[in-house]
Amino acid sequence: MSVFSRLKALFRKPVLPERTSIYHPDAEQFRVRHAAYLAQKASAVVQEPKPLSEHYGNFHTFLYRPDFDWFLKTEVLPLGPRTRAAVECFDANHWQKKHPFNFPGPFYTGESDTCGTGVCEAPDNVANDEYSCEFVFRQPQNYPQFLHVLDAAAVEVLESYSANGNEYWTYAACKEWWRSRGELVAALSHPDVQRANNGQAQAYLAYLDGAAETDLRRYCYFLENGQYPADKSTALPPL
């Protein structure tokens, strides 16, 4: 190689690797495959919530207890053959780095991976931000959803899920979160967030515009009184 060729090579721009999208190249194909996966999973686990329901009864009484984190790790997870893999997933406290999009309640995420597996495992409860980092957009409403959230935690590589939200959320903090939800609504409406989900961003927006206020008021009642409202006639604290 001549001196001129060597000099020319020094100033040649390196060939950069082709950029690849984090999103599935065929969104419709992903939705079809995801729907098939959920149907197969639902068929396989249809009997699993029954022992929990028969043993603990009312789901909200089961979930909303001041010591839920301890209760989950010492009583519920060690006894369930399907949930045994998730026992260690809740050991870390992620409160200081919790994702701001988490809906108040016992379950929340810190800094997760960007694999987007939570949406696949718990589509009614877990969503992605624009970087495909996971957050809990709706607390479990029943035992099947509870098990799905455990599945989401079990497969998340960085073990970013925690169940100790009851130890940190306060009535005042919930009111502040609710009053500043405008920023959350704006973020959920962004095309990148919509594209990173399979309908979860839109579901969160609909939830915030509907049942979320009552659910949060019920949670605030629990935080103030140590128990979930007994029925719909219970007077709930305002937000």
N, C-alpha and C positions, 0 to 999 in steps of 0.2 A: 504494500500500500504506500502511495506517495505521501510526502509531507503535507501536501495540499489536502489530500483525502482524509488524513488523520485530523487536521485542523477542522475540516468541514464536519467530521463525525462528532467532534466535541460540542459543536453548536447545534447539532440536529435535535429537534424536539423529540422527547421520548413518546412512544406510542402508548397512549393511555388505554386502560382496559375499558371495554364497552360498559356503559352504565346499565344496570338492570333495575327494574322496578320491584318494590317490595310487595306489590299487589299481584294477585293471581291474574295471569294474562287473559283468562276467559272467565269473567265474573259469573256468567250464567252456568257454566259447567261446574264451577265451585259450589254454587247454590244447590244444584241438583245433587252433587256428591255429598254435600253437607246434610241435606235433607234425608238422604238415604242412610247416612251414618247415624243421625239422630233417631230415625225410625228403628234401625237395628238395635241401637242402644236402649231405647225405650222398651222394646220387646224383651230384651234380655234382663232388664232390671225391674220389671213391673211389680215383682213380688217383694223387692228389697225394702221399700219403706214400711211395709206392714209391721214387722217386729218393733220398729221404733214407735210407730203410731199406737200399737197395742200396749207397749210398755210405758210410754211417756204421756200419751193422750194428746191434749190440745197442743198444737204446734207452737203457737205464740207463747204459751207458758213455758214450753221447752226451750225456745230460742232466747226469750227475753228474761234473763235472770242476771243479777249483778255479777255472779261468779262464772259467767258462761265460758270464758276462756279456760279456766281450770276444770270446769265440768266437762267440756269437750275433750280435753287432752287426757284427763284421768279416768273418765267413766265411759264416754260415748265411743271415742276412736279405738281404744284398746279392745273393745268387745266386738267390733264389727269386722268380719273377715274381709269385706270389700274395701273398708276404709282404713285398714291397718297400714297401708302404704302412706297414708296422709298424716300419721301421728306426728312425725318429725317436721312436717311442713309448716306447722304453726308455732314452732319454738321461738322464732325471732320476733322482736318487737319493732315494727316498722312505722310507728306513729310519727316520729320526727321527719320521716321522708314519705309520708302517705301521699298518694296521688290526690290532687285537689278535686278531681271529678267524682271521687267515691261518695255514694249516698250515705248519710249518717246511719250508723248501726254497728252491730258487733263485728261484721266482716268488712275488711278493707284491704287494699294492696299498697305496697310501697313502690320501690323501683323494680319493675318486672322486666323480663326479657321481651323481645319483639317478635316472638314466634306466633303470637295470635292464637294460641291453643285454648285460652279461656273461653273465647266465643264459641268454639266447637264443643266444649264440654258443658258449658252452662249458658246457652244462648239467651235465656230469660233473665239473667242476672249479671253477666259480665260483658263488658264492651271494651273497645280499643280507642286510644287517642290517635292523633294523626301519625304517630310513630309506631303504632301497633303495640304500645304499652298498655297493659290491662288495668281495669278498675272495676269495682262493683257498682253497677248503676241501679240495682234494686236488690234489697236484702231478700233472702229466701222467703217465700210466702207459704211453703208447705214442705213436707218431708222429701218428696222427690227433688225439688229445687235445692234443698239443703244438701242432698247427696251429690247433686251436680256441681255445686260450688266446691265441695270437698274434692271432686274429681279435677276441677280446674286448678285447685291448689296443688294437688299431687303431681300434676304434669308440668307445672311451671318451673323452669330450670333454676331460677334464682331464689326459689322459695320465698316469694315476696308477699304471700298472703298472711294476714294476721286475723285473730278472732277476739282481740281484747279491746275492741272499740268501746264497749260499755264502761271501761275503766277510765276513758279519756273524754268522751263526749259529755257535754253538759247542756242544760237547757239553754243557757246563754249562747254557747257555741253553735248550737243547732239553729237558733234564731238568726245569728249572724250569717251562717252558711246559707240559709234560705233567702235572706234579704239581698245577698250578693250573687244570687243564682243567674243574674242577667249575663255575666261573663261566661258562665257555663253554657247557657242557651246559645250564645253567639258562637262558642267553640264547637258545639255539637252540630251547628248548622253549616259549618265549613265543609266544602266539598272533600277535602282530604280526610276528614274524620268520617264523613259518610262513606267514602270509598274504602276505608280501612275496616269497615264493619259489614255485617250481613243483615242490616236492618236494625241493629241495636241502637245506633245513634238516634234514629227516628223514634224507636220505642222509648228511649229515655226522654226525648222531647215530649212525647205524648204523655208519659208518666208524670213529668213535671207539670204538665198542663192539666192533669187530672187527679189521680188518687194519691200522688206523692205528698201533697199538703196534709191530708188526713193521716197518712201513714207516719209522717214526721211528727205530727202533733201527738199521736199515740205513743211514739217512741219518747217524746219529751215527757209525757205522763209517766212512762216507765222510769225514766231517769230521775224524776222528782219524787216518785212514790215507791220505787223498788219492785213494782209489779205491773204487768201489762193490763190495760183497761179490761174490765170484766165483760162489758158488752157495749153496744153502740150508743146506749143512753148515757154513758159516762161523760161528764163534762171534761173537755180536753183543753189544755193550755193554749193560748193563742200564739201565733208566730209573728 
